[in-house]
Amino acid sequence: FRLTVSVTNAGPFEIDPGHASISFRVNGQLSQAATDAFLNGNVTVDWARLAAGATATDAHDIGATLFDAPGSYVIELLVNGDAVSQVSVVVAAD
């Protein structure tokens, strides 16, 4: 499972998109594994200075870390502790 985060600067000026302010919850629990994957991974310069109209994307293959058993999971993206997006994932048994 590849978890991808994208941010688009819809404004007229360059911004800091706040990569360091993101974290994740999985099924209502903070996920240090997901957060670490994004905060400790390599990112492009766009994540420090995002030009007007530009999009920055970061993605990591972390399904094995997040999903320890078959079942339904909800992954939430948090920015400064507030949920801004979520995705539902169903992991089937082998």
Secondary structure, DSSP 8 states (H G I E B T S, - for coil): -EEEEEEE--SSS-B---GGGEEEEETTEE-HHHHHHHHSS---GGGTSB-TT-EEEEEEE-HHHH-SSSEEEEEEEEETTEEEEEEEEEE---
